[in-house]
């Protein structure tokens, strides 16, 4: 499974480690993902999603139903 947020579409970024002598080596900035179960009352079922920390904050603010509706409109979910 890839390291991609299923709600926001966030994925790993790439950059450089820069040493004191300004040598540059490639590195990854991974996404802060967690697997979480959500209950959707309209569909009366549980859904497991891999979401980033930012997506969790958005779900807490707007609610899971509104966030899933937006994600489906953007094509992130089926």
Secondary structure as GFF3:
##gff-version 3
##sequence-region A 1 78
A	DSSP	beta_strand	13	18	.	.	.	ID=ss1
A	DSSP	beta_strand	24	29	.	.	.	ID=ss2
A	DSSP	beta_strand	33	40	.	.	.	ID=ss3
A	DSSP	beta_strand	45	52	.	.	.	ID=ss4
A	DSSP	alpha_helix	53	62	.	.	.	ID=ss5
A	DSSP	alpha_helix	64	74	.	.	.	ID=ss6
###
